[in-house]
Amino acid sequence: MSEVFLNGKFIGTTDNPKSFVDNLIEHRRKGKIHYSINILYDTILNQVHIESSKGRAVRPLIVVKNSKPLLTDKHLEQLEKSEITFSDLVAQGVIEYLDAMEEENALVAFFENEITEKHTHLEILPLVMLGLCTSLVPFANFNQSTRLNAGSKNQKQALGLYVTNFLIRMDMDVNILYTPQLPIVQTVMHNYSEYEKHPAGQNVIVAVLSFDGYNMEDAILVNKGSIERGFSRSSYYRPVITEELRYSGGLTDEISVPDKDVKGYKSEHDYRFLEEDGIIYPEAKVVEGDVIIGKTSPPRFLSSLDEYNLTTSSRRETSMAIKHGEKGVVDFVLVTENEEGNKLVQVRLRDERVPEIGDKFTSRHGQKGVVGMIIPSEDMPFSSSGIVPDILFNPHGIPSRMTMAHLIEMLGGKVGALNGRFIDGTAFDAESTQSLREELHKLGFRENGVETFYNGRTGEQYQAKIYAGNMYYLKLKHMVANKVHARARGPIQLLTRQPTEGRAKEGGLRLGEMEKDTFVAHGTSLLLKERFDSDRTVVPLCEKCGLIAVHDEYKNRSYCPICGDNVEISNIELSYAFKLMLDELKSLGVYPKVKLKEKF
Amino acid sequence: MASNANVFKEYENRIPLQIIEDVKSNLPDKVTAKQLKEIMEEVAEEYSTSLIEPGESVGIVSAESIGEPGTQMTLNTFHFAGVAEMNVTVGLPRIIEILDGRKNIKTPMMEIYLKEPYSKGKDIKKISQSIKQTTLKDLTLEVVVDISEFKVEFTIDLKKKELLDIKDKQLIAVLSKNFRNHTIKQDKDKVIIKPKEKSSNLSDVYKIKDKAKGIFIAGIKRISQVLPVRKDEEFVIITAGSNLKEVLKLDFVDPSRTVTNDIFEIQEILGIEAARQAIINEVYKVIESQGLNVDIRHIMLVADTMCYRGKIRGITRYGVVSEKSSVLARASFETPIRHIINASLVGEIDRLTSVVENVMLNQPIPVGTGLPDLVTKMK
């Protein structure tokens, strides 16, 4: 007798678990119970588990009966003629979905010729064990699994054509690649996923060699000529959105060119692009600080006096301006209404992104790297047939990572480019390297893919033969233009007078606790003080009570609010954060008395 | 030779005696006083260049030198070694345990070295068993609680009793000492405990059972496991649990080499200097076992800091940090409010003599270039 569980809950027992389970599965194949229900007979615990819950990962397999797959040539014929579809096969019980649990009871054959009497299922294609992104990696079975993980993760960050209606969309933070291409080396998944409708990379010629040291530590070198011909050019789109909010008392925001007497008025120059309606015009080239949508808001707190005096002068400036470090061209202006009936203005900015040093690129094998240098076309190495590579890839990236597929893709890409055909690189079912080599040989190249290369500057032939070929390269969304940041002087926080934090606020790079320790360890006491001078202040201090005194600029004299005029008051230098701490201690009822002493 | 002694005497104030002794023992047979003078000058020169400069931030340098490899230790090591019963805390948890000065360490352990005939393996099994703490539970095969008769019956493992050399008399004596108002009877392998006055409460009889199980009969308290191992040509007993005081009393133990990893026990029995050395040894052992390389002087500095008050204090807010003279420095470490409030209650004065306070005020810190001061008042 064994126990039966439905979704983990005990529902009864059965005396003959084997036939009970077989019977249930038979019913499922006939369509009497839903195809997503899975049944397991656990022989060790002698329990039957039936699962119908949500969120299980299931995968399709061909049912094998009496050592014969149920999927026949007839089915394939019908499929080709579109007489039946995949779901018909599921309904017929030819294909069924197994979850991780029921797979424990199944023995799955990889290929048809491997089927023995013990097998219960046949893999539709070995590729289905991989996810969508991973099955887009050509020759994936030649790679280490960690590299496939990295590779498929990278593909998700690639720039491409994410939708075709991007021109009428207001997406946040998106990129469009200018001239995307289909990969020469493909997998069947490129077909099935309709990759031609949303390609995400470009075919480039890659030579594997180090060059001047600018491609060490995974960097890549890009041919300047290639960039000028449009390699990996893309557009970055970002909307600026604002609405006319309504406040209590019938006050509203107003989208318009702000008056000069508005609180916080920037400068006439900043508003120069605004038209009469307070909105910028399309194709205006904007830089940091330029106002895109002019807006004013009513004052935050209405004092009793203001109520009788509601002039425009008390309104605040709340325009949308370009943030620090950003630039672009106004692409599209949309004026509409939101759900609450407020006026909504959306302005889309576009910024052309030409590959530059620091932009991130990757092949489909987790071989990511940033551009280390852009080499003038005339300095690039060239092959004996006059081919100048687009990208120089450092050979040191290969041995430790063991991405053989990277090398095979280069070979395949070369054959495909020379022969004008696509190469099938489907995992476990790809064109053999051997045949690719032979084909390359017939095309008049060395069958191992290496070529004679010449130094672009001296014209000398390189002693080593250079491995070169065609690859599909992806530009990733991490671009320096979004990240570069440096500061010498700049804004400070109101409370602490220390520099602000973060790129958007033009912040400083923090010299933290541990960095401070290094200065102490070096004994560079005065250098440390200088580094921490960012919030340095000079304050008058009453020597009688030891509290901070007041300096009257008007009368040019200092006095202590507690002890009066007849006390010694000295100016002392300290960090503003410490002064703040003294104030906070005072607010806690702790008396922080500062005693001064002659230093010398 | 007399003149050589004079030369040595000359240097006694300039270099440590230990170094002079080293020179003496390594000196070739025939050395003239003039040559010796030259040698000693060289030694003194070398010694003075090896000294730490005044104002060097030895503390921070030590902290960084231990802390930097320490961060790697959290990532890529096992923190425990050995099998389930005989495991040892190693790695970062062990270092934290030592430096925090925890009284109750996770895995106390002893390494007991033996005197001559025993160290060669004589009666090794017997003596190691005799060290192990034995309770009645360890000797018992079966316990029967007889509710009708109101008694507890222990079936004793006779073989084990034999091995541990426990006499019946001894067993009875220990039990009757612990159960004063009970009758203890023994019948071959059975020991029966029965209360003299009949109690009506059933739970009493169970209490007897639980109490009796834990009664210590033989061996050394707190030594829960023993493991005799061979260590280069001699037998050493490794134990789980530590009791240095009792172990050192045993006549087959070599007291000069036997060690425990319980630093507080060492402090109590052998004194603070031994404890300091124990801290150094234990920390260094961990660092070495991880294949890291930290100069032993950094660890010595930490050990000195922990021990210079005559008793071990951990590097915690209750230990070393609580004795910092600066309020601000203490407040910036942990529990700032407590320190500030306590300081304000007694009107504590912070003289800004150390590093942390001066960083807070943005004043030059008194180390390195910030240390030298003008002594003479310029007029």
Chai-1 contact restraints between the chains, C-beta under 6 A:
chainA,res_idxA,chainB,res_idxB,connection_type,confidence,min_distance_angstrom,max_distance_angstrom,comment,restraint_id
A,D517,B,I60,contact,1.0,0.0,6.0,A-B,restraint_1
A,V520,B,S57,contact,1.0,0.0,6.0,A-B,restraint_2
A,V520,B,I60,contact,1.0,0.0,6.0,A-B,restraint_3
A,V520,B,V355,contact,1.0,0.0,6.0,A-B,restraint_4
A,A521,B,S57,contact,1.0,0.0,6.0,A-B,restraint_5
A,A521,B,I60,contact,1.0,0.0,6.0,A-B,restraint_6
A,A521,B,V61,contact,1.0,0.0,6.0,A-B,restraint_7
A,G523,B,S57,contact,1.0,0.0,6.0,A-B,restraint_8
A,G523,B,V367,contact,1.0,0.0,6.0,A-B,restraint_9
A,G523,B,G368,contact,1.0,0.0,6.0,A-B,restraint_10
A,S525,B,P364,contact,1.0,0.0,6.0,A-B,restraint_11
A,S525,B,I365,contact,1.0,0.0,6.0,A-B,restraint_12
A,S525,B,G368,contact,1.0,0.0,6.0,A-B,restraint_13
A,S525,B,T369,contact,1.0,0.0,6.0,A-B,restraint_14
A,S525,B,G370,contact,1.0,0.0,6.0,A-B,restraint_15
A,L526,B,P364,contact,1.0,0.0,6.0,A-B,restraint_16
A,L526,B,T369,contact,1.0,0.0,6.0,A-B,restraint_17
A,K529,B,P364,contact,1.0,0.0,6.0,A-B,restraint_18
A,F532,B,N362,contact,1.0,0.0,6.0,A-B,restraint_19
A,L574,B,L361,contact,1.0,0.0,6.0,A-B,restraint_20
A,L574,B,N362,contact,1.0,0.0,6.0,A-B,restraint_21
A,S575,B,N362,contact,1.0,0.0,6.0,A-B,restraint_22
A,F578,B,M360,contact,1.0,0.0,6.0,A-B,restraint_23
A,F578,B,L361,contact,1.0,0.0,6.0,A-B,restraint_24
A,V590,B,S344,contact,1.0,0.0,6.0,A-B,restraint_25
A,F600,B,L374,contact,1.0,0.0,6.0,A-B,restraint_26
